[in-house]
């Protein structure tokens, strides 16, 4: 191999490999630093949402709802005010996640919907209080009575499905053991 071949073929390859290794190492370090921060922020946000949908709640114990179809997570308030459950269903732009606060009788006392992946000013209407308040006080299969929003059918149907799944599984949530 001549020096000319080395400079033309091998040297650029080696330089690119070294650059890739350095960049990969830097990305791994960045990931290791930011991952715990992101996880903590998500935990704090989820805790704040739980307290917002279940007024008067003090602290929560996570329940094992792995066997309950249509419910992603559930928590019991240690102060005895009720339960908080979360479910996700496909909307128009992605998964619509709904968090519902339930009293001990299974009635909705608070609700929050993450519709950030939905179309702005159309699908996001399903996350506004003016729509979500229609679910307040409902229990059992009553959520199916709530109408969808015109032009936001996918998003509002996702919210209704999430709430229905949670309400219809309330007794199973209530009977679930701590994780």
N, C-alpha and C positions, 0 to 999 in steps of 0.2 A: 504494500500500500504506500502510495506516495504521499508526500506532505500536502500536496494540492488536493487529493481525494479526502484526506483527513479533514482539512479545513472546510471543504465544501459539503461533506456528508456527515461525518462523525461529530465534529465540533458543534454544529447547530443542534443536533439531536441531543447531545449531552447537556448543552445549555438549557434546552427546553425541558428536559427531564428534571434538572436541578430546580428550575423555576417552578415546575409543577409540584415537586416535593416540598419546597419552601411554602408555597401558597397553601397546599393541603395541610401542612403543619400549623400554619397560622389560622386557618379555618377551624381546625380541631381545637386549638386553644381558645378561640373566640367562642365556639360552641360550649366548651366546658365551663367558661366563665359566665355566659349568659343563660344557659339552661336552668340553673337553680333560681335565678332571678325571675325568669319567665314563669316557671312553675309556681313560685311563691305569689307572684302577681295574679295568676289565674286562681289560686286558692283563696286569696283575699277577696277577689271580685266575686267568686262563687259564694263565699260566706256572706258578703254584703247583700247579694241577691236573695239568699235564703232568709236573712233577717228582714229584708224589705217586703217579702211576700208573706211572711208570718210575723205580724206585729206582736211584740211582747216576748219573742223567743229569746232565750238566753244562750244556750250552747246546743250543739247538735251531735247526735250519734249516727254514723252512717249505717244503713241497713243493707242486708244482703238481698238484692232484688234480681239476682242473676237468672232466676227461674221465672221471672215475671215478664212476659212478652209485652213490648211496647213501652216499658219503663226503663230508663237508662240508669237512674240513681234515685235514692230516697233517703231521707234523714228524719229522725225523730227529735223533737225538741226535748231536752232534758228537763225543762221547766214544766212540761206537760201541756203546752198550749196547742200542740198538734204536730203535723207532719209537713215536709216539703218534698216534692217529687219533681223530677226532670225527665222530659221525653223529647225525642227528636224525630221529625218526619220530613220527608222531601217536599220542599216548596218549589217555586219556579226557578230560583237561582242557586239553590243549595239546601242544606238541611236547616229547618227552622226549629230552634230549640226553645221549649217552653218550660218555665219553672212555675210550679203551682204550690201555694200555701194552702193547707187544708186544716180545718179544725178537727177535733176528736170525733166528730160525727161525719166527717168526709165532705163537708161543704167548703167551697172555694172562698178563702178569705183574702187572697192576694194572688196576683199573677204577673208574670213578666215573660216577654217573648223576644228572643234575639232574631230579628229579621234583617240583620245587616247584609246578608247575601242576596236579599231580594231587590227588585227594581225600585230605585228611589221614587218616592211620591206615588207609587202604585202599590207594589207588594209590601212596602214598609208600613202602609196604613194598618196592616194586620197586627202591628206591634204597638199601635197607639192606644192610650188609655180609653179613648172613645169607643174602640172596638173591644178591647180586653175586658172592660167593665161589664159587658154582656154576660160574662161567665161568673161574675161574683154571685155567691150564694147558691150556685148550682151543685148538685151531687148526682151520683149514680149515672144514668144514661141521659141526663138532661142536657148535656153539652151538644148533643146532636140537633137540638132545637134551635141553636144559634145559627142565624143566616150567615152565609159567606158574603164577602165584599165584592160588589160588581167591579170587574176589571182586575181584581186581585184574588181571583178564585183559588189559584194554587196555594198562595201564601195563607189565606184565611182558612182554607181547608186543612192545611198543615197544622195551623194553630188548633183548630177544632178537633182534629184527629189526636193531637198530643194531649189535649185536655181530656178528651173522651177516654183515651187509654189509661190515663192516670186515675180518673174518677171511677171507671169500671173495675179497676184493680185495687181500689182503696182498701178493701178488707185484706187482700193479700199483702199489701204494703204494711198495713197496721199489724199483721201477724208475723212479719218478717223479723228474723233475729238480727242482732247487731253483727256487723262485719268484724 
